[in-house]
Amino acid sequence: EVRVTVGCPNGAVDFSIADDGVGFSPAGVNGDHVGVLTMRERIESVGGTWQLDAAPGKGTVIRASVPRKPRSRPAEAS
């Protein structure tokens, strides 16, 4: 079962995604688990915050808060 919640308090978009699956050890997340790393990088790149709670046999919860107006990204060098 998966539960998704979304809210927009205080100028931010807050969301959580939780499942009751098999879970995993966050300490074991490395380059082989690109999806988790990519989510974190994208959220942080727009000034958001991220929290991952997971444990083997306990499911997984991802919580994030992203500003509704993302901070501007630095211009790329030509």
Secondary structure as GFF3:
##gff-version 3
##sequence-region A 1 78
A	DSSP	beta_strand	2	7	.	.	.	ID=ss1
A	DSSP	beta_strand	12	19	.	.	.	ID=ss2
A	DSSP	three_ten_helix	26	28	.	.	.	ID=ss3
A	DSSP	alpha_helix	34	45	.	.	.	ID=ss4
A	DSSP	beta_strand	49	54	.	.	.	ID=ss5
A	DSSP	beta_strand	60	67	.	.	.	ID=ss6
###
